[in-house]
Amino acid sequence: MPITGIKIKDNRCFSGDWCGFDKFTKINVVIGRNNTGKSLLLNLVRALCHGSDFSQVTKAGLRCTGSIDENKLRSYFADGMGASLPGNHWRDHGAHYANATLEWTLEPDVAVRNLSIVDTAVPLRYGVEEEALLRLQLAAIDIELPLKGRDFRHLLADRDIRREAPSDALRLSSDGTGATDIVRRYITSAKDVGSRRKKIQHELLSALNAIFGPDGTFTEIQIQHHDDPGFEDTKWEIFLGEERKGLIPLSSSGSGLKTIILVLLNLLIVPDMENRPIRSYVYAFEELENNLHPALLRRLLRYIDNFAQDNDCMIFLTTHSSATLDLFSRVDHAQIVRVTHNGSHATTQTINGHFEKTGLIGDLGAKASDILQANGIVWVEGPSDAIYLNHWIHLFSHGELIEGRDYACAFYGGSLLARVGFSAPNDCEDELVNLIPLNHNVALICDSDRSAKGSTLKPRVLKAKEALKAVPDSTLWITAGKEIETYLPGSVIGAALGMTEILDPDKYEAIFPSTSKTQKGQSYIEKKLGLGSIDKVELALKCSPHMTIENMSERFDWLDRMNDLVSTIRKWND
């Protein structure tokens, strides 16, 4: 996509600055208050897909950002000499602009105006370079606009699934019209009866149950014909089967369920119905959070996210939901575009830094405590422990759980554990610093500090263990060995330090040298590695790349503890 960004102005609320998209990513989240211009941005996306008349979305043309590759530029800067440009046209002129970032305006008459070089290292010199400018403008005309030829699928915020009469033409409208008829045809039609029924009864049903998770399980999707008194005898309705409830008409269900079905029809059924690859679609879903519980919304958004990545399609979401921002604000394949209005005109801003994201809180009607905080805290003794835990969680969740979004690591400082509490705010002892108000989702990782089998745990650890019994969805991991580094296999330590034939640490062996003279020379670092000392954080950073589930799973209770920790973090994020 040589054109990376498209902006518009001089239309309705976008009457001031150029507004739009600096880039396009797989997931594009548009956030803003009501009536700021979010829907107009979706109209721009629709026009880009259909290659339609852009006068409907802009009177000033399109402001494009992009680059021109060498092959295209050589058509306008031939490798030769001539009077129009001094010197060799390609080597002395055109080559300087290959893949450089340019900006230009594509006007309604398809003329290129106001072309400029964004890269400061590639100045456009006028005078003798005026001819070069003209040639760059001609080359820019030939660049295809992004999204051209893709099929735009739109789901409005005002949507519904209704009883419908049968129709010969299958079409799913942006307000949900046609959904019932599509399901009817897929279930009852004799054409490709096996594969079509399977798309509804297996593929769509499985996705629906995956999204609903613990909130409900549906056993079947059916279509029923209303011929009872009081119903028009031509109307059909979708019914969902549930255990012990039988078939329930969709009209008796909430609008949140209808929203999820409409999303799934767009993603799974429409491409099959139109016989087009999923990657050729651009989806725009407006305010999916309407009438959806936040936990259900998060599962729907995760499904959409995975679908976009698996099928290489592009999705645009307009939202007022803090859950949407929380999910997509920390992933590389998503962007947040903020739309604001100052009373006279709207502006857009691509949100990048953390403090730019915090500026969105007011737009969402949320407080700082509602948003941009991790969904739970893993309390560890210090930074080296956090390095190990972050790497292990990444391994165990196959990269699904992200530090800073799904959880955060915080340090309690080892012996300082004696001065902190994990209690309901009114129940904590006055002399203790209560950590629960920071986040009630808690995992605590403690070194056992045992020096032999059967050694007693320190009072501070026993106290924390007892306190966490009363904290829902919490977990406590007391290391099986003396400290967290005891879990490291000798092979990992050896690979990290460039050593061979390194023995595993013993279960109750001190890893690091002691300051006590009586313990001098007794640590693993001294006895088995032959080192006088080593930095804990440096060791953690060097060991991390060499750790795998396979070489860690045999170390004491590591596998069970990681299963418990990752399950707990997933529960926080359900």
Salt bridges, closest charged atoms under 4 A:
ASP22 OD1 - LYS7 NZ 2.81
GLU70 OE2 - ARG74 NE 2.88
ASP92 OD1 - ARG91 NE 3.72
GLU103 OE1 - ARG63 NH2 3.53
GLU107 OE1 - ARG113 NE 3.68
GLU129 OE2 - HIS93 ND1 3.26
GLU129 OE2 - ARG125 NH2 2.99
GLU131 OE2 - ARG135 NE 3.11
ASP151 OD2 - ARG276 NH1 3.44
ASP160 OD1 - LYS258 NZ 3.10
ASP181 OD1 - ARG184 NE 2.82
GLU203 OE1 - LYS199 NZ 2.89
ASP215 OD2 - ARG299 NH2 2.36
GLU232 OE2 - LYS235 NZ 3.89
GLU237 OE1 - ARG163 NE 3.03
GLU237 OE1 - HIS226 NE2 2.61
GLU242 OE1 - LYS245 NZ 3.91
GLU286 OE2 - HIS154 NE2 2.73
GLU287 OE2 - HIS320 ND1 3.98
ASP305 OD1 - HIS333 NE2 2.59
ASP312 OD1 - LYS26 NZ 3.29
ASP326 OD1 - ARG330 NH1 3.36
ASP363 OD1 - ARG33 NE 3.74
ASP363 OD2 - ARG338 NE 2.68
ASP370 OD2 - LYS367 NZ 3.59
GLU400 OE1 - ARG570 NH1 2.98
ASP406 OD1 - ARG302 NH2 3.08
ASP406 OD2 - ARG405 NH2 3.06
ASP449 OD2 - LYS458 NZ 3.56
ASP449 OD2 - ARG460 NH2 3.85
GLU466 OE1 - LYS469 NZ 3.23
ASP473 OD1 - LYS571 NZ 3.89
ASP504 OD2 - ARG555 NH1 3.52
ASP506 OD2 - LYS528 NZ 3.37
GLU509 OE2 - LYS527 NZ 3.95
GLU509 OE1 - LYS528 NZ 3.22
GLU538 OE2 - LYS542 NZ 2.97
ASP557 OD2 - ARG561 NH1 3.71
